[in-house]
Amino acid sequence: MIFYPYIMTDTISNQILTVKKIRQTILKLVEGLTEEQLNFIPEGFNNNIIWNVGHLIAAQQGICYLRAGQPPLVSMEFIENYKPGSKPSGPISKEKIDYIFAHFISTIEQLELDVTAKKFDNYSAWTSRYGVALNSMDEAIYFLPFHEGSHFGYLLALKRIQGIPSTL
């Protein structure tokens, strides 16, 4: 097997920047919401606003770090609590909400540093639940904006169902 170390290109850097911009927009979208609004799970839904924000961190850590054999930037317990198919067992505390917001941008900034440092040269291919084959770190990074955007839509819906205006 020929080994090629992973090298970040301008295009990959642009994808990471796109994710960072989406996350900054999400932070504006949820700014000022109360703990109750962040934790509200409408009838017919499994999750709430803050779970979706935490899920984006956990999913990015799994897609990028765990699939490349790298230690995640958050605990495995955090990843388990926010992985696909999970749901909150009760209200998420103020301390955990603060933790999520504190790591929302920093995990993407660290991803860019780690990609630049070539830490992702051992990526394990897999297929997402959306049927997207991710065979390399490049493909994983290209997938992130799609995933972040879909949850942005969920966040808009969760605000709307509570009657909260979504002005950006």
N, C-alpha and C positions, 0 to 999 in steps of 0.2 A: 504494500500500500504506500502510495506517495503522500507525504504530509505537506500541506500548504498552510502556513500560519495565516490566521485571519487578519486582514488589514482593512481598516475603516476607510471608505471612500467618501467623497463629498456627498454622494447620493444617500449613503447610509446616515451620514451626519444630518442631512436634511430630513430624513424620516424621524430621527430622534428629536429634532427640533419641532417637527409637526406634533409628535406626542406631547412634548413639553408645552406647546401652545394650546393643545386640546385640554391638557390638565390645568393650565392657568385659567382657561375659560370655564372649566368645571368649578374651580375654586370661586370664581366670580358668581357662577350660577347658584352655589350653595351658601355663599357668604350671608351671614346674618340670620340663617335659619336656626331655630331653637333645637334643643335636644329632642323635644317631642316631634317636631317636624322631620328631623333627620331620621328618627327611629320609627316613624309611622309606616305600617305595612297595610296598604289598602286591601280590601276584600278581593280575592282572586289573584293576589300577588304573593310571592314567597319572600321577598326581600324589601329593603327600604333604601332610602337615599344613601345613608352612611355605609351600608353593606356594599352597595355598588362602588362607592369610592374606594373602600378597602379591597374589594375584589380586583380592581384595576391594578393595585400594587401587587397583590398576591399572584395574579395571572401573569403579569410582566416578569415577576421573579421566577415563576415556574417555566415560562416560555423561554426566557433568556438564560438565567443562571442555572437552574436545576437541569435543564435539558443539555447544557454544556458541561455538566459535571462540576459546576462552581458552587460555592456556598452562597445561599441567598443573603440579602442585606437585611431581611426581617426574619423572625423566628419561624420554624416549621409549624409551630402552633398557630401563628398568625396566618400562614398559608393555608393550613387546614380549616381555619374558621371562615376563610373567604374564598375558598376554591370553588370551581364550578359545581353546582348541585348542592352547595351548602346553603344554610339559611340561619339567621340569628335565632338563638335559643331564648332570647329576651332582649330588653333594651340594651343598647351599647352605651357603656358609661362615658361620662365626660372625659375621663382620663384616656380611654381608648379612642374616642373621637379626636382628641388632641394629638394622640400618637399617629393616627391615620393622616391627619392634615400635615403633621410635621414631616412625614415620610413621602408625601404625595409627589412633590417636586424633586426632593433630594435623591430618590431612587432612580429617577430618569437622568439626573445630572451625573450620578455615579455610574450609570450604565454607559453614558458617553465616555467617561474617563476609562472605564474598564475595557470598552471596545478599542479605544485608542491604545491602551496598554496591551492589546492582543491577548486577552484572557479567555477568548471564546473559540479556540481552535479545535475543540473536540465536541462538536455539536451532534447530538443524537437525533436522527430523522424521526418524524412522527407525523400523524395526520390529525388536524384539529377536529373538533366535533362539528365544525362547519364543512368538513370534507376538504380542507385546504392542506396539501402536503407541504410540510416545512422541513426541508432537507439541509438547511444551513442557517447560520446566524443571520446572513443577509435576508433570507426569506422570513425568518422569525421577526426581524426588525420591520420588514415591509408589512407584516401581518398586524403589528401593534396598532397603527392608526385605525384600521378597520375595527378592531376589537374595542378600542377606546371610543370610537364614534358610535358604535352600537349601544354602549352603556351611557353615552351622553344622551342618546334618545330615550333610554329608560329613565334617566334622571329628569328630563323634561316632562315625561309622562307622570312620574311620581310627584313632581311639583304641581302639575296641572290638576291631578286628581284631588289634591289638597286645597285647590283654589288659590295657589300661590302664583302670582305673576312671574314670568320668566323674562325679565328685561336684562339684556347684556349690553 
